[in-house]
Amino acid sequence: MISSKYDVVVIGSGPTGSVTARYAAENGASVLILERDREPGIPVRCAEGVSHNGIAPFIDIDQRWIASRIETAKLTAPNGESAYLYNNGIGYVLERRLFDNALAELACRNGAQLLTKANATGLVWKNNRISGVKYTHLGQKKEVLCDLVIGADGVESRVGRWAGIKTDVALKDIDTCVQYTMVDIKVEKDTIEFFFGTDISPGGYVWIFPKSEDTANVGIGISGHMATEKGPKYYLDNFVERHFPKGKITCRVYGGVTTAKTLKKIVKNNIMLVGDAARQVNPLTGGGIAQGMHAASIAGKIAAEAVKREDFSSQFLKKYRKEWDIRLGNIQNTMYSMKEKVINMSNDRFNRLVKVCQGIPRDEFSLKKLFTEAVKGDPKLILDIAKAFVVYKMK
Ligand SMILES: Cc1cc2nc3c(=O)[nH]c(=O)nc-3n(C[C@H](O)[C@H](O)[C@H](O)COP(=O)(O)OP(=O)(O)OC[C@H]3O[C@@H](n4cnc5c(N)ncnc54)[C@H](O)[C@@H]3O)c2cc1C
C-alpha cells in the first residue's frame, strides 16, 4: 500500500533514482519512488556501455543484464586508419531494460516502495516550503507528502525548474543523438568502436557497441550547435550505408545528452537533484550511468542523514554537493575543458592521435607508454586529450 506521507519521494526510477532510493532506505528513511512508465528501464534511450569499475561498487554484476563483455576499444581516424587500445579494464554493454529493473528491485528489497505509471506533475507547497509531490496515477490526480523531494527525472528534468533551480544548458553543451540497434551485421563482440572526423560526426563521434557477434547499438552524438544544418540522422544514415549496408534496424532511439558541468545548484531547501537531472554526466564521453550512480549513492546517504537530523535545509543538503565535487564533480570540470578542445579538434589531429596509438605494441600498451610515444612522435599533440581517450574508453 502507498502511504500518504514519506520521508523522501524520489521522482524517476532510472539508475540514479533507484540507487538514491536504495541508499536512503537502507540508511533508515521511508522512501517512495514515482515512475511515470510502466516499469523501470523502458524505453531504453542509451548505448548501454559502462565500465566494470564504474558500476561494481553499487550492484553485484549479474550475467542476466550483460549483453557483452568488452576488453578493447578501437579508434578510427578520419583517414580510415584504426588503432586498438588495450589494458584499460573491463567494460560491459548492458541490457538496460534488465539492469534498470535490477536496480529498482534492489531499492525495493532495501525498503523503498516503487509506484509505476505515476507521473509527477508538480510540487506540493505549504507555507512556502516544498512538502510533497503532485502526480497522476491511472488517470487520477494525487498528492503524496514528504520532507525531501529528489529529482532523478533524467535529461528532460522538470523537478529542478518546479523548485526554482536554473536547469537550462547551452546548445553547445548538449549532444543531439540518434542510435539504431542493428542486427545482421558483423562486429567484434569484445570491442567497442569510435569513429571521429568532421565529415563523420562534427563535434562528436559515432559509436558501435556490440551486443553479440551480429548485433550492436550503432549511434552518433553531435554537439547541438554543430547540428543546425545537417542533423545526426543525416550523418548516421551515411555511416550505416557505408559500413552496414545489409544490416537491419530493430530499434531507433533519439535523445539528448548533456556535455555540461554539473548544475551550479543541485540542492535547495527540501529538494535535491541527481543524475542527468543535475547534469552529472561525463562531458567528454556522454556517459551518465556510472557517474549518476556514484552521485546517487552520495545523495541517498545524505538524504537519510537529513531525515535522522530532521534538517532538510539547503545548508545541510549542500554536504551532498561538497562530497560530489570531491569525488567526481571536479573531475567532471576537467573533462568539460577537454571536451571543449575535442569538439574543435581537426581531422589532422585525430589522424595523428590514432597514428601514435598504432605505434604501441599490444603488450606494452599503457597510459604512460602512450604519453611517452605521443611526446616523441608529436610533441604538439594535446596530451590530456590522449589521456581522456584512454582513461574514459567506456562511458
Ligand atoms: C543515445 C544515448 C546514448 C547513451 N549512451 C550511454 C552509454 O553508453 N553509457 C552511459 O553511461 N550513458 C549513456 N547515455 C546517458 C544515460 O542514458 C543517462 O546518463 C542515464 O540514463 C541517466 O540516468 P538517470 O537515472 O539520471 O536518468 P534516466 O535514466 O533518464 O531516468 C529518468 C527516469 O525518470 C522518469 N521520469 C521522468 N519524468 C518523470 C515524471 N515527471 N514523473 C515520474 N517519472 C519521471 C523516466 O521515465 C525515467 O525512468 C546515453 C544517452 C543517450 C540519449
The ligand as an SDF file (V2000), in Angstrom:
LIG
                    3D

 53 58  0  0  0  0  0  0  0  0999 V2000
   21.5090    7.9340  -27.2950 C   0  0  0  0  0  0  0  0  0  0  0  0
   22.0840    7.8770  -25.9120 C   0  0  0  0  0  0  0  0  0  0  0  0
   23.1320    7.0190  -25.6430 C   0  0  0  0  0  0  0  0  0  0  0  0
   23.6840    6.9600  -24.3570 C   0  0  0  0  0  0  0  0  0  0  0  0
   24.6840    6.0590  -24.1170 N   0  0  0  0  0  0  0  0  0  0  0  0
   25.2040    5.9450  -22.8840 C   0  0  0  0  0  0  0  0  0  0  0  0
   26.1830    4.9450  -22.6010 C   0  0  0  0  0  0  0  0  0  0  0  0
   26.5690    4.1400  -23.4540 O   0  0  0  0  0  0  0  0  0  0  0  0
   26.6990    4.8950  -21.3460 N   0  0  0  0  0  0  0  0  0  0  0  0
   26.2990    5.7610  -20.3600 C   0  0  0  0  0  0  0  0  0  0  0  0
   26.8350    5.6790  -19.2380 O   0  0  0  0  0  0  0  0  0  0  0  0
   25.3520    6.7040  -20.6050 N   0  0  0  0  0  0  0  0  0  0  0  0
   24.7840    6.7990  -21.8130 C   0  0  0  0  0  0  0  0  0  0  0  0
   23.7940    7.7170  -22.0640 N   0  0  0  0  0  0  0  0  0  0  0  0
   23.3410    8.5700  -20.9460 C   0  0  0  0  0  0  0  0  0  0  0  0
   22.4930    7.7470  -19.9580 C   0  0  0  0  0  0  0  0  0  0  0  0
   21.4240    7.1440  -20.6500 O   0  0  0  0  0  0  0  0  0  0  0  0
   21.9810    8.6350  -18.8300 C   0  0  0  0  0  0  0  0  0  0  0  0
   23.0550    9.3910  -18.3140 O   0  0  0  0  0  0  0  0  0  0  0  0
   21.3600    7.8240  -17.6950 C   0  0  0  0  0  0  0  0  0  0  0  0
   20.2440    7.1010  -18.1310 O   0  0  0  0  0  0  0  0  0  0  0  0
   20.9660    8.7670  -16.5690 C   0  0  0  0  0  0  0  0  0  0  0  0
   20.2420    8.0930  -15.5710 O   0  0  0  0  0  0  0  0  0  0  0  0
   19.1330    8.8800  -14.7500 P   0  0  0  0  0  0  0  0  0  0  0  0
   18.5940    7.8990  -13.7610 O   0  0  0  0  0  0  0  0  0  0  0  0
   19.6590   10.1650  -14.2590 O   0  0  0  0  0  0  0  0  0  0  0  0
   18.0030    9.2590  -15.8330 O   0  0  0  0  0  0  0  0  0  0  0  0
   17.1120    8.3050  -16.7280 P   0  0  0  0  0  0  0  0  0  0  0  0
   17.7620    7.0150  -16.9770 O   0  0  0  0  0  0  0  0  0  0  0  0
   16.7130    9.1350  -17.8980 O   0  0  0  0  0  0  0  0  0  0  0  0
   15.8380    8.0280  -15.8200 O   0  0  0  0  0  0  0  0  0  0  0  0
   14.8870    9.0270  -15.5500 C   0  0  0  0  0  0  0  0  0  0  0  0
   13.5860    8.3380  -15.1490 C   0  0  0  0  0  0  0  0  0  0  0  0
   12.6700    9.3170  -14.6780 O   0  0  0  0  0  0  0  0  0  0  0  0
   11.3800    9.0270  -15.1970 C   0  0  0  0  0  0  0  0  0  0  0  0
   10.6200   10.2790  -15.1970 N   0  0  0  0  0  0  0  0  0  0  0  0
   10.8860   11.4030  -15.9230 C   0  0  0  0  0  0  0  0  0  0  0  0
    9.9770   12.3500  -15.6490 N   0  0  0  0  0  0  0  0  0  0  0  0
    9.1280   11.8190  -14.7240 C   0  0  0  0  0  0  0  0  0  0  0  0
    7.9850   12.3200  -14.0620 C   0  0  0  0  0  0  0  0  0  0  0  0
    7.5110   13.5540  -14.2880 N   0  0  0  0  0  0  0  0  0  0  0  0
    7.3500   11.5130  -13.1870 N   0  0  0  0  0  0  0  0  0  0  0  0
    7.8000   10.2510  -12.9330 C   0  0  0  0  0  0  0  0  0  0  0  0
    8.8840    9.7310  -13.5580 N   0  0  0  0  0  0  0  0  0  0  0  0
    9.5360   10.5080  -14.4320 C   0  0  0  0  0  0  0  0  0  0  0  0
   11.6670    8.4830  -16.5900 C   0  0  0  0  0  0  0  0  0  0  0  0
   10.5740    7.7210  -17.0680 O   0  0  0  0  0  0  0  0  0  0  0  0
   12.9200    7.6350  -16.3260 C   0  0  0  0  0  0  0  0  0  0  0  0
   12.5620    6.3320  -15.9360 O   0  0  0  0  0  0  0  0  0  0  0  0
   23.2000    7.8000  -23.3310 C   0  0  0  0  0  0  0  0  0  0  0  0
   22.1320    8.6640  -23.5910 C   0  0  0  0  0  0  0  0  0  0  0  0
   21.5680    8.7020  -24.8710 C   0  0  0  0  0  0  0  0  0  0  0  0
   20.4070    9.6280  -25.1330 C   0  0  0  0  0  0  0  0  0  0  0  0
  1  2  1  0
  2  3  1  0
  2 52  2  0
  3  4  2  0
  4  5  1  0
  4 50  1  0
  5  6  2  0
  6  7  1  0
  6 13  1  0
  7  8  2  0
  7  9  1  0
  9 10  1  0
 10 11  2  0
 10 12  1  0
 12 13  2  0
 13 14  1  0
 14 15  1  0
 14 50  1  0
 15 16  1  0
 16 17  1  0
 16 18  1  0
 18 19  1  0
 18 20  1  0
 20 21  1  0
 20 22  1  0
 22 23  1  0
 23 24  1  0
 24 25  2  0
 24 26  1  0
 24 27  1  0
 27 28  1  0
 28 29  2  0
 28 30  1  0
 28 31  1  0
 31 32  1  0
 32 33  1  0
 33 34  1  0
 33 48  1  0
 34 35  1  0
 35 36  1  0
 35 46  1  0
 36 37  1  0
 36 45  1  0
 37 38  2  0
 38 39  1  0
 39 40  1  0
 39 45  2  0
 40 41  1  0
 40 42  2  0
 42 43  1  0
 43 44  2  0
 44 45  1  0
 46 47  1  0
 46 48  1  0
 48 49  1  0
 50 51  2  0
 51 52  1  0
 52 53  1  0
M  END
$$$$
